[in-house]
Amino acid sequence: MKKLILSFLIIQLISSCTKEDVYEPFIFYNPEIEVAIPVNFPELNNSFYTNKPTKYGVKLGEKLFFDKKLSANNTISCSSCHIQANAFSDGISEAIGIYGRVGFRNTPPVQNMAFMQFYNWDGNKQALESQPLVPIITHEEMDSSILEVISKLETEEEYLHLFYNAFGDSKITGDRIYNSIAQYEYTLISANSKYDKVKRNEGETFTENEILGYKTFQDKCATCHSTELFTDQSFRNIGFPKNPNTDEAGRARVTGKTEDISRFRVPSLRNIEYTAPYGSFGQFATLKEVLDYLDNGVLEADNLDSVLKENNNQIPITEEEKDNLILFLKTLSDTDFIGQ
């Protein structure tokens, strides 16, 4: 009798279910976000196409970028050295990391990364997704490990939720951390300076001095600082003062070739007003100092760039040209990008 009653209740329960009672399976939805590609910018880095920015990937990457848990003692984040007000550089000669440890290179700005073919001063990374591990494990920077970072993030419900939204499950892995940080950095595009507005005919015009500075730039700077990124992304030795740190060898640290000693990636001049000091280890405090040095003559080297060798190891430039050139370079400042 009890079995008969139980069977009857089960039948009644099943028959009472409606379509509204049936739970639909979870549908993973993390749409790609539109990245506005500025006119005349170079080709995107190939890795961008396999890791396109997504709604939740970017959100996760931004949180990671500003999170100090990526360092061993929870005191240093990516944003500690890459400060938005400085076009995501830090305003000091050499980066300072965990426990006040000083690195031996100047912090490069983070801007227009989607269009770069090489990353870091020596170009040791060609995919942005492989770059975040470098500061995480470097002794002078975060001095941690990816396993230690993962163990911290796994204890936080918010991160489990973010990884779930970004990747379809809550598993936290190194590759997912790197990819999401790269997705966020791919969105950091600077292309709304006065220079850009003039080029787009948006009502802005250069002053007479800026026009003169632009002419000087085209005559004496554009060989290396070409394209709309204002860098040709090549590696050159331009005879700047040498870093006293014996570990420094420039591009040769990557290639192992003698001819690459003291060659560094040509930096972009966009937002240069905000990224002082200048040089691979912050040799120059101001743009005027850089121009004076190039004008007075640079260090001799067998692999000194031909642009300088052919001009008696210097780039002759008058004081008036320097003043106007600096005024032009300031038209590359993107106040929207730095958050002003």
N, C-alpha and C positions, 0 to 999 in steps of 0.2 A: 504493500500500500504506500509506504514512504517513497519507494522508487518511482511509483506512478505519479505521485504528487510532484516530486522533483523534476521529472521529465516534463510535466505540464507547465511548471513555472519557467523552465528553460525555453520552451516553445513560445510561451507568452512574451518573454523578454525579447527573443529574436524578432518576433512578429511586430513588436512595438517600435522597433528601430526604424527611423526614417533616414532619408538621404542626408538630412541635416545633421544626423548623429554620427555620420561616417567622417572621420578626420582625414583630410587630404594630406598626402606626404609632403614634407618640407621641400620647397623648391628653392635651390640656391640661386640668388640673384645679386650679382655684384657687377653692375654695368661699367663699361669703360667710360671715362670722362673725356670730354672734348678738350684737346690741347691746341690752343691757337698757335699756329706756326707763322711767325712773322715773315713778311714778304722779303725775298732775297736772302734769307738765312741759308747756311749750308745744309747739306744732307744730314738727316738724323743719324745718330749712332745706331748700328744694326741691332744692338741689344735692346733698344727701345721697342722694337717690333715684337719681341718675345716676352716683354714685360711692360705692356702698355698700362698707364695709370688707370686705376679703377676707383670707384667711389670709396670703397672701404679699405682698399689697399693704401691709398693716399692718406686716409684718416689714420690708419694704423702707423704708417711710416712717419707721419708728422709727430705723433705721440712718442714714438721711439726716438726720433731726432732730438726731442727736448727732454728725454728721460735720463737722469743721472745714474740710474741703475745699470747702465751699460758699462760703468767703470767699477773697478774692484771695490772701492770704498764709498760708492754712491755719491761722489762729489763732482764728477765731470760728465757732461753730455756732449753730443755733437754740437749743440747750440752754444756751449761754453766758449768754443773757439770760433764758431761760425755764427756771428751775431748779425741779425738782419740790418740794423742801423749802419753797419759797416759793409753792406752788400755781402753779408755772410762771411766776412773775414773778422779779425779780432783787434786790429789797431795796434799790435805790438810786434816787435822785430821777429821774435821766435816764439812759437806756440808754447804755452805753459799747460801742463797736464796734471795728473794726479800727484798729490803731495808736493806740489810746486815744482815738479821736475820740468826742466826746460829742454825743448827739442832743438834741432839744429836747422830748422827751416821756418820760413815765414808761412803763416796760414793763408792758403789761396782762397779767394772768394768762391762761393757756390752760386753760380748763375749760368743759365743756358747750358746746363750739363747735358741735355738731350742731344746737343749738336756737337759735342766734343768727341774726338776720336781717341784722345789720351787723357788720363787723369793723373794728378800729382805733378810736382815740378819735374820729375824725371820720366814721367809717362809710364810708370811701372804697371799701370792698370789700363786696359782698353775697354773694359765693360764696367759700368758704374755699379753693377750688382756685386762685383768682387771687391769693391773698395771699402765698404764699411768694416770689414774684418780687420783691416790694417790698424785703424786707431784703437779698436777694441783690445787687440793683443799687444800693441806696442808699449814697451816699458815706460816711455816718457809721456804717453798719452793716457790711455785708460787702464792699461796693465791688467786686463782681465782675460777671460776666455769665453768663447761662445757658449760652452756648456754651463759656465757659471751664470752667464746672462740668462740663458733659458731657464735655469733652476729658479731664478728670481721671478721671472715673468710668470711662470707656471703657478705661482702662489696667489696671483691676483685675478679675481673674477673678471675685472674689466678687460684685461688682456685676453683671457680665454674667450670672452664674447667678441672682441675685436678680430681675433684670428678666425673665429667661426664665421663671422660675416665676410671676411676678406678671402677665405680659402675653402669654406664649406665644412670645416670641422675645426675643433679647438686645438689641434696638435700644433705645438710651437717648435719650429726647427730653425736652424741657422739660415738656410736658403730663404725661408719665408721672411725672416728678419731683414736680410740683405735686400730682397726684392721689394719689400714694402718701403724701406728707406729710400731706395732708388726711385720708386714710383713718386714719392713725395718730392724728391729733388728734381725729377723730370719736369715738375710743374713750376719750378722756380725760373721763370723766363722773364728776362729784362729786355724790353723793346719799346719803352714808352718815354724815352728821354726827349729833350728839346730837339736833338739831332733827328730822332725818328719822326717827330711831328713835322719838322721842316721837310723831310724827305717824303712824307705822306701828304704834304700840302694841307695841313690842318690849321692854318692860320698863323703858325709860328714863323718867324724869320730870323736869320742870323744877323747879328750886329756887324758893323764894318770890321771891327777887330776880330770877331769870330771867323769872318770870311777870310781874312788874312791868315789867321791861325790854321784854318782848314787847308789853305794853299800850302803853307809850310808843312803841315802834316802829310799831304799828298806827295810833296817833293822829297821829304826827308824821313818819313816814318812808315809810309804805307807799304813798303816792300815786305816788312815783317808783320805789321799790324794790319793785315788785309782782311777782306770779307766783312760782312756785317757783324761778325763777332769781334772785329778788330784784333784778330790774331790769325796767322796762317797755320797755327798749331804745329809748327816745325820746332826743332831743337837747335839752338844756336849758342855759341860762346861769343858774348859781346864784350868781353874784357872787364866785367864788373869786378870789384875787389873780392878776393877769394875768401871763402869761409875758413876760419882757423880750425874748424873741426876736421880732423883727419879722416873721418868716415865719409866725408862729402866727396863725391866724384861726379856729380851731375848725372847725365844720361848714361855714363859709363857704368854706374851701379846696376843698370838694367842690362846693357848690351855686353859689358865686359871689354869694350873696344877702347883702345887708347885715344882714338880720334874723337871719342864722345866725352872725354873728360871736360868738366866745366860747361858742358852744354845743358841748357835748360829749356823747357817748353816756353815758347813766347806767350806771355800772359795777355789776356784780353784787356783792352783799355776801357771797356764799359764800366761805368761807376768808379773810375779810377780816383775821383775826388774823395771817395769814402774809404779807400783801401790802403792808405798809407800805414806803415812805411813800405818802401818799394825795394824789390830785389829778392833773391831766393832766401836770404836770411835777414831781410830788412835793412840793407846797407844804407839806404837813403831815406831821410825823414820827410822830404818834400819832393814834389815834381821838379821844382827849380833845381834842387841838388842833382837830380838825375840828369837834367839837361846840361847843367854846368859840367858835370863829369864827362858826358859824351862830347861836349864842345872842347874841353881841355885835353882830351886824349885818354884812351883806355889802356888797360894792361895788354902787353904783347903776348901772343900765344901762337903756336904753330897752327892751331885750328881756329884762330880768330875768324869771325865771320867775314866773308869777302866784302860785304857792304862797308865794313870799317877798314879792312886792309887796303881797299882801293882808294880810301880817303885819308891816308896817313894816320890810321888808327883813331880816327875821330869823326864826329858828325858836326862840322862847323855850323854854328847857328848864332845869330846876333841876339843881343839882349831884347831888342824889340820883337824879334821872331819868337823868342822864348815866352815873352809875356802874352803874345797873341795866341801862340800854340796852347798855352795853359788855359786860356779863355775858351778855345775851341774844345779842348778835352773835357771841360766842365759841362759842355752841352751834351755829353754822353751820360750825365747823371740822371738816374731814373728815380724820382722821389717817391713814386707809387711803389716801386720795388722795395725800397728800403723802409717803407711804412711811414713816411712823413705826409 
